[in-house]
């Protein structure tokens, strides 16, 4: 190998290393920025209208920004509940509704109406299980959700009235505003005691929850 070839190879390695460190620095700065936003805007995690799963006295809180038309939200739904259940009273889930997909605002308002009847999670499961039938991205038809809810205990007449109310719209507006404050642009978006899940994945979420459980309950 000539000196010229060796120099070219070494230059290439230097450039590659510089690029890698640049990418790492970019994501590290982004993580720090989002974490700082979360700390500076703690009220965005404490909205009284938000549905919760798990005990209110839990010291670890998972806040999930959730879109009922999101396929990844559907996949994560049982996994997140399992995380809460496995910690025996130490973890609570808080759900915030951010209808990023076309038509999912109607589905979100149905869930808000179900929450008023204390049926948020049973209805959410029906909505997610029927997602393929109503949430086609090219031609969504969220009004079909009502047909899938006929077998539930939901008072459909009251739910339709509540779903169309200014109150339901106000809940969506608040959740979307909080998502914007925290720079949440896709779902599901997770925060654990205000700490953003930057490295997305189920195992990563479990690890972040475990870390917070150990930290909080050791104090």
GUSEPA-682525 format. One record per residue: x, y, z of N, C-alpha, C in turn; residue in one letter. Coordinates in steps of 0.2 Angstrom, whole numbers, plus 5000, padded with zeros to 4 digits. Each point is the difference from the previous one (the first is absolute). Example, Ala and Ser with C-alpha at 12.3 -4.5 7.8 and 13.67 -1.06 7.14 Angstrom:
REM residues 2
n.east	n.north	n.up	ca.east	ca.north	ca.up	c.east	c.north	c.up	residuo
5066	4972	5039	4996	5006	5000	5004	5006	5000	A .
4998	5005	4996	5004	5006	5001	4996	5005	5003	S .
This chain:
REM residues 219
n.east	n.north	n.up	ca.east	ca.north	ca.up	c.east	c.north	c.up	residuo
5004	4994	5000	4996	5006	5000	5004	5006	5000	X .
4999	5005	4996	5004	5006	4999	4998	5005	5006	X .
5004	5005	5001	4999	5005	5005	4994	5004	4998	X .
4999	5001	4993	4994	5004	4998	4994	4996	5001	X .
5000	4993	4999	4994	4996	5002	4998	5000	5007	X .
5006	4999	5004	4999	5000	5008	4997	5007	5002	X .
5002	5006	4997	4998	5006	5002	4992	5001	4998	X .
4998	4997	4995	4993	5001	4998	4996	4996	5004	X .
5002	4994	5002	4997	4995	5005	4999	5004	5007	X .
5005	5003	5002	5000	5003	5007	4996	5006	5000	X .
5000	5004	4994	4995	5005	4999	4993	4998	5001	X .
4999	4995	4996	4993	4997	5000	4998	4998	5007	X .
5004	4997	5004	4999	4998	5007	4998	5006	5004	X .
5004	5005	4999	4999	5006	5004	4993	5004	4999	X .
4999	5000	4993	4993	5003	4998	4995	4996	5003	X .
5000	4993	5000	4995	4996	5002	4999	5000	5008	X .
5006	5001	5003	4999	5001	5008	4997	5007	5001	X .
5002	5005	4996	4997	5006	5002	4993	5000	4998	X .
4998	4997	4995	4992	4999	4999	4997	4997	5005	X .
5003	4994	5003	4996	4997	5005	5000	5004	5006	X .
5005	5003	5002	5000	5004	5006	4995	5006	4999	X .
4999	5002	4994	4996	5006	4999	4993	4998	5001	X .
4998	4994	4997	4993	4997	5001	4999	4999	5007	X .
5005	4997	5004	4999	4999	5007	4998	5006	5004	X .
5004	5005	4998	5000	5007	5003	4993	5003	4999	X .
4998	4999	4994	4993	5003	4998	4994	4997	5004	X .
5000	4993	5000	4995	4997	5004	5001	5001	5007	X .
5006	5000	5003	5001	5002	5007	4997	5006	5002	X .
5001	5005	4995	4998	5007	5002	4992	5000	4999	X .
4998	4997	4995	4992	4999	5000	4997	4997	5006	X .
5003	4995	5002	4998	4997	5006	5000	5004	5006	X .
5005	5004	5001	5001	5005	5005	4995	5005	5000	X .
4998	5003	4993	4996	5005	4999	4993	4998	5002	X .
4998	4994	4998	4993	4997	5001	4999	4999	5008	X .
5005	4998	5003	5000	4999	5007	4999	5006	5004	X .
5004	5005	4998	4999	5007	5003	4993	5003	4999	X .
4997	4999	4994	4993	5002	4998	4996	4997	5005	X .
5001	4993	5001	4995	4997	5005	5001	5002	5007	X .
5006	5002	5002	5001	5002	5007	4997	5007	5001	X .
5000	5004	4995	4998	5007	5000	4992	5001	4999	X .
4997	4994	4998	4993	5000	4998	4997	4995	5004	X .
5001	4999	5006	4997	4994	5004	4993	5000	5000	X .
4996	5005	4999	4993	5000	5000	4997	4996	4994	X .
5004	4999	4995	4997	4997	4994	4999	4992	5002	X .
5003	4998	5005	4999	4993	5002	4994	4999	5005	X .
4997	5005	5003	4995	5000	5005	4994	5003	4998	X .
4997	4997	4995	4993	5003	4998	4995	4995	5003	X .
4995	5003	5003	4995	4996	5004	4995	4996	4995	X .
5000	5002	4994	4995	4997	4995	5003	4993	4998	X .
5007	4999	5001	5003	4995	4996	4998	4993	5004	X .
4998	4995	4996	4999	4993	5002	5006	4997	5003	X .
4999	4996	5005	5006	4997	5004	4999	4993	5001	X .
5005	4996	5000	5000	4993	5001	5005	4998	5005	X .
4998	4998	5006	5005	4998	5006	4998	5005	5005	X .
5003	4999	5006	4998	5003	5006	5002	5008	5000	X .
4996	5004	5003	5002	5007	5000	5006	5002	5004	X .
5001	4995	5005	5006	5001	5005	5006	4998	4997	X .
5000	4997	4994	5007	4998	4997	5005	5006	5000	X .
5006	4999	5001	5005	5005	5000	5003	5000	4993	X .
4999	4995	4996	5003	5000	4993	4994	5001	4995	X .
5000	5005	4996	4995	5001	4995	5002	5000	4993	X .
4997	4996	4996	5001	5000	4993	4995	5004	4997	X .
5002	5005	4996	4996	5004	4996	5001	4998	4993	X .
4994	4998	4997	5000	4998	4993	4996	5004	4995	X .
5003	5003	4995	4997	5004	4995	4997	4995	4995	X .
4994	4999	4999	4997	4994	4997	4995	5002	4994	X .
5001	4997	4994	4995	5001	4995	4996	4994	4998	X .
4994	5000	5001	4996	4993	4999	5000	4997	4993	X .
5003	5004	4995	5001	4997	4993	5007	4998	4999	X .
5004	5001	5005	5007	4998	5000	5001	4992	5001	X .
5003	4997	4995	5001	4993	5000	5005	4998	5006	X .
5005	5004	5001	5005	4999	5005	4997	5001	5007	X .
4996	5005	5001	4996	5001	5006	4996	4993	5001	X .
4997	4997	4995	4996	4994	5001	5005	4995	5003	X .
5006	4999	4997	5005	4995	5001	5002	5001	5008	X .
5001	5006	5002	5003	5002	5006	4995	4999	5006	X .
4993	5001	4998	4995	5000	5005	5000	4995	5005	X .
5001	4993	4998	5000	4995	5006	5007	5000	5003	X .
5005	5002	4997	5007	5000	5003	5000	5005	5005	X .
4997	5006	4999	5001	5005	5005	4995	4998	5006	X .
4995	4997	4999	4995	4998	5006	5004	4995	5004	X .
5004	4995	4996	5003	4995	5004	5006	5003	5004	X .
5003	5005	4998	5005	5004	5004	4997	5002	5006	X .
4994	5004	4999	4997	5002	5006	4998	4995	5005	X .
4997	4994	4998	4998	4995	5004	5005	4996	5003	X .
5006	5000	4997	5006	4996	5003	5003	5004	5006	X .
4999	5006	5001	5003	5004	5005	4996	5000	5006	X .
4994	4997	5000	4996	4999	5006	4999	5007	5004	X .
4997	5005	4997	4998	5006	5003	5005	5005	5000	X .
5006	4999	4997	5005	5005	5000	5000	5005	4994	X .
4996	4998	4995	5000	5003	4993	4993	5002	4998	X .
4999	5006	4997	4994	5002	4998	5001	5002	4992	X .
4995	4998	4996	5000	5003	4993	4995	5005	4999	X .
5002	5006	4997	4995	5005	4998	5000	5001	4993	X .
4994	5000	4997	4999	5000	4993	4998	5007	4998	X .
5004	5003	4995	4998	5006	4996	4999	4999	4993	X .
4995	5003	4997	4997	4998	4994	5003	5006	4995	X .
5003	4997	4995	5003	5005	4995	4998	4997	4993	X .
4995	5002	4997	4998	4997	4993	5004	5002	4994	X .
5006	4998	4999	5004	5002	4995	4997	4997	4993	X .
4997	4994	5000	4998	4997	4994	4993	5003	4998	X .
4999	5000	4993	4994	5003	4998	4994	4996	5002	X .
4995	5003	5003	4994	4997	5002	5000	4997	5008	X .
5006	5000	5002	5001	4998	5007	4998	5004	5006	X .
4998	5007	4998	4997	5004	5004	4993	4998	5002	X .
4996	4997	4996	4994	4997	5001	5001	4995	5005	X .
5004	4995	4999	5001	4995	5004	5003	5002	5007	X .
5004	5005	5001	5002	5003	5006	4994	5003	5004	X .
4996	5003	4997	4994	5003	5003	4995	4994	5003	X .
5000	4995	4996	4996	4994	5003	5003	4998	5006	X .
5007	4999	5000	5003	4998	5006	4999	5005	5006	X .
5000	5006	4999	4999	5005	5005	4993	4999	5003	X .
4995	4999	4995	4993	4999	5002	5000	4993	5005	X .
5003	4995	4998	5001	4994	5003	5003	5001	5007	X .
5004	5005	5001	5004	5001	5006	4995	5003	5005	X .
4995	5004	4997	4995	5003	5005	4995	4995	5003	X .
5000	4994	4996	4996	4994	5003	5004	4995	5004	X .
5007	5002	5001	5005	4996	5003	5001	4993	4996	X .
5000	5001	4994	5001	4994	4995	5005	5001	4995	X .
5005	5005	5002	5005	5002	4995	5004	4994	4998	X .
5003	4995	5004	5004	4995	4998	4996	4994	4997	X .
4994	4998	5002	4996	4995	4996	4999	5003	4993	X .
4998	5006	4999	4998	5003	4994	5006	5000	4996	X .
5006	5002	5003	5006	5001	4996	5002	4993	4997	X .
4999	4995	5004	5002	4993	4997	4995	4998	4994	X .
4994	5002	5000	4996	4999	4994	5002	5004	4994	X .
5002	5007	5002	5002	5004	4994	5007	4998	4997	X .
5004	4997	5004	5006	4998	4998	4999	4993	4996	X .
4996	4996	5003	4999	4993	4996	4997	5001	4994	X .
4996	5005	4999	4996	5001	4994	5004	5006	4995	X .
5006	5001	5002	5004	5006	4997	5000	4998	4992	X .
5002	4994	4998	5000	4999	4993	4994	5001	4996	X .
4994	5000	5003	4994	5001	4997	4998	5008	4999	X .
5003	5004	5005	4997	5007	4999	5006	5005	4999	X .
5006	4998	5001	5006	5004	5000	5004	5000	4993	X .
4998	4997	4995	5004	5000	4994	5002	5007	4998	X .
5007	5001	4999	5003	5006	5000	4998	5004	4993	X .
4998	4996	4995	4998	5003	4994	4992	5002	5000	X .
4996	4997	5004	4993	5001	5000	4997	4998	5007	X .
5002	5004	5005	4998	4998	5007	4992	5002	5001	X .
4997	4995	5004	4993	5001	5001	4999	4999	5008	X .
5002	5005	5004	4999	4999	5007	4993	4999	5003	X .
4995	5002	4996	4993	4999	5002	4998	4993	5001	X .
5004	4996	4996	4999	4993	5001	5001	4997	5007	X .
5004	5004	5004	5001	4997	5007	4994	4999	5004	X .
4995	5004	4999	4994	4999	5003	4997	4993	4999	X .
5000	4998	4995	4997	4993	4998	5004	4995	5004	X .
5006	5001	5001	5004	4995	5004	4999	5000	5008	X .
4997	5006	5002	4999	5001	5007	4993	4998	5002	X .
4996	4997	4996	4994	4998	5002	5000	4994	5005	X .
5005	4996	5000	5000	4995	5005	5003	5002	5007	X .
5001	5006	5001	5003	5002	5006	4994	5003	5004	X .
5002	5002	5006	4995	5004	5005	5000	5007	4999	X .
5003	5003	4995	5000	5007	4999	4993	5002	4998	X .
4998	5006	5003	4994	5003	4998	5002	5004	4994	X .
4998	4997	4994	5002	5003	4994	4997	5007	4999	X .
4994	5001	5001	4996	5007	4999	5004	5005	5004	X .
5001	4999	5006	5004	5005	5005	5007	5001	4997	X .
5003	4994	4998	5007	5001	4998	5000	5004	4993	X .
4996	4999	4996	5000	5004	4994	4999	5008	5001	X .
4996	5001	5005	4999	5007	5002	5006	5003	5003	X .
5003	4996	5005	5006	5002	5003	5006	5001	4995	X .
5000	4995	4995	5006	5001	4995	4999	5006	4996	X .
4994	5002	4999	4999	5006	4996	5000	5007	5004	X .
5002	5000	5006	5000	5005	5004	5006	5005	5000	X .
4999	5006	5002	5006	5005	5000	5005	4997	5005	X .
4998	4997	5005	5004	4997	5006	5005	4995	4997	X .
4997	4995	4995	5005	4995	4997	5005	5004	4996	X .
4998	5005	4996	5005	5003	4996	5005	5004	5004	X .
4998	5003	5006	5005	5003	5004	5005	4995	5003	X .
4998	4994	5001	5005	4995	5003	5005	4998	4994	X .
4997	5000	4994	5005	4998	4995	5005	5006	4999	X .
4997	5006	5000	5004	5006	4999	5006	5001	5005	X .
4998	4998	5007	5005	5000	5005	5005	4995	4999	X .
4998	4994	4998	5005	4994	4999	5005	5002	4994	X .
4997	5003	4995	5004	5001	4994	5005	5006	5002	X .
4997	5005	5004	5005	5005	5002	5005	4998	5004	X .
4999	4995	5005	5005	4998	5004	5005	4996	4996	X .
4998	4996	4995	5004	4996	4996	5005	5005	4996	X .
4997	5005	4998	5004	5005	4996	5005	5003	5005	X .
4999	5002	5006	5004	5002	5005	5006	4996	5001	X .
4999	4993	5000	5005	4995	5001	5003	4998	4994	X .
4998	5003	4994	5003	4998	4994	4998	4992	4998	X .
4995	4998	5002	4997	4993	4998	4997	5001	4993	X .
5003	4997	4995	4998	5000	4993	4998	4993	4997	X .
5000	4995	5004	4998	4994	4998	4998	4995	5006	X .
4996	4995	4999	4998	4996	5005	5002	4993	4999	X .
5000	4996	5006	4999	5003	5007	5006	5004	5002	X .
4999	5005	5004	5006	5003	5003	4999	4999	5008	X .
5006	4999	5003	5000	4998	5007	5004	5004	5004	X .
4998	5002	5006	5004	5003	5005	4999	4996	5007	X .
5005	4999	5003	5000	4997	5007	5002	5005	5005	X .
4996	5002	5004	5001	5005	5005	5003	5006	4997	X .
4998	5002	4994	5002	5006	4997	5006	4998	4995	X .
5003	4994	5001	5006	4999	4996	4998	4997	4993	X .
5002	5003	4994	4998	4997	4994	5003	4994	4998	X .
4997	4995	4997	5002	4994	4997	5003	5002	4993	X .
5007	5001	5000	5003	5002	4994	5002	4995	4995	X .
5002	4994	5003	5002	4994	4996	4994	4996	5000	X .
4996	5000	4995	4993	4997	5000	5000	4993	5000	X .
4996	4996	5003	4999	4993	5000	4997	4998	5007	X .
4997	4994	4999	4997	4997	5006	5005	4998	5006	X .
5006	4997	4998	5005	4999	5005	5003	5006	5003	X .
5000	5005	4996	5003	5007	5002	4995	5003	5005	X .
4994	4999	4999	4995	5003	5004	5000	4996	5007	X .
5000	4994	5000	5000	4996	5006	5006	5002	5004	X .
5006	5001	4997	5006	5002	5003	5000	5006	5004	X .
4997	5005	4996	4999	5007	5003	4995	5000	5006	X .
4995	4996	4999	4995	4999	5006	5004	4997	5006	X .
5003	4994	4999	5004	4997	5005	5005	5005	5003	X .
5003	5004	4996	5005	5005	5003	4997	5004	5005	X .
4994	5003	4998	4996	5005	5004	4997	4996	5006	X .
4998	4994	5000	4997	4996	5005	5006	5000	5006	X .
5006	4998	4997	5005	4999	5005	5002	5006	5003	X .
5000	5006	4996	5003	5006	5003	4995	5003	5005	X .
4993	5000	4998	4995	5003	5004	4999	4996	5007	X .
4999	4994	4999	4999	4996	5006	5006	4998	5004	X .
5005	5002	4998	5006	4999	5004	5001	5007	5005	X .
4997	5005	4998	5001	5006	5004	4996	5000	5007	X .
